[in-house]
Each structure stands twice: as C-alpha cells, then as structure tokens.
Amino acid sequence: MTELIIYAVIFALLIGHCLLAGKMYRTVHQDSTLSFHEKNDWKLKALLFPGYFWFQYKKGKAQS
C-alpha cells in the first residue's frame, strides 16, 4: 500500500511538472519581444525547472 501511495505522489509531481512546463513553453513561444535564441533558452529552462524559471521569467517581464 505504501508503494502505491509513493507512485501516486510521484505521478502527481510529474503531471504538475509537465503542465507547468507546457504553460511556460506556450507563454514564451507567444512572446514576440524575445529573439529566437532567447525563446529557445527559456524553453529549455522550462523543461528543466519550470517552477523556478517561471517566476524568473515573470520577474524579468515585470521589470521590462
């Protein structure tokens, strides 16, 4: 039973990671102020640590 709970938690974290990465990917892709290389850089970051880089991206946009 413990194993099932662990797998459920890991699955929920994985789904959350994928949803947040996809949200950031779409937002960055629609941003026309970024160059091609900047978009690719943010998209790669979104795949690695989407939660952390989402806030970094938003903070950078707020300063602009």
Stockholm file with secondary structure:
# STOCKHOLM 1.0

chainA/1-64         MTELIIYAVIFALLIGHCLLAGKMYRTVHQDSTLSFHEKNDWKLKALLFPGYFWFQYKKGKAQS
#=GR chainA/1-64 SS CHHHHHHHHHHHHHHHHHHHHHHHHHHHHHCTTSCHHHHHHHHHHHHHCHHHHHHHHHHHHHHC
#=GC SS_cons        CHHHHHHHHHHHHHHHHHHHHHHHHHHHHHCTTSCHHHHHHHHHHHHHCHHHHHHHHHHHHHHC
//
